[in-house]
Amino acid sequence: QVQLVESGGGLVQPGGSLRLSCAASGSIFSISAMRWYRQAPGNQREFVAGITSGGNTISPASVKGRFAIARDNAKNTVYLQMNSLKPEDTAVYYCNLPTPGADYWGQGTQVTVSS
């Protein structure tokens, strides 16, 4: 099995920055494809960033130019750098590892953007 643990969330003012981390352990030896999602109360879970096995990244228009996903295979960790944060970015952020045999999720980390 695979375990994913997110960290780095917290309270930040509008316009501020946070870096989220997702540490993977268990039955994997390196990180290939990885995704970040977020979910606010009353909303559907929303895709916010992805990275392919080849290192290409993708993000939706809502966060483009503000969020960046990166990985460190030596540490089995994926990061989400969030800049120019807005109140509407407030949500629980989850990392996701899709594999042929299972779809793994972390427990989530809360991000609150408020003055």
C-alpha positions, 0 to 999 in steps of 0.5 A: 500500500501507499501512504500520502501525507500532506503538510504546510497548510495554515492561515495566510493573508490575501496576496500571501504564499504557502508551500504544501508538501505531500510525502509518499511512502510504502509500496513506491520508490519514486514519484511519477504522476501526481495531482493536487485537488482542493475542496471547499465546504459545499463545493465539488472537489476541484483539480488544481495542479498535475505533473506527469511522469515526464515532468510536464505540468498542468493547471486550470485557469483559476490558478494559472500563473499563481500555483506551481507543482514540483517534485523531488524524487529523492525525497518521494515528495511533491510540492504545491507552491501557492502565490498571490493567494485569494480568499476563494483559494480557501479549501482543504488541499489533497494530493492524489496518486493515480496508479493502475491498481488503486487511486491513493489520497492523502488526508488533506491539509487546510488552507485558509486565506483571510485578513 
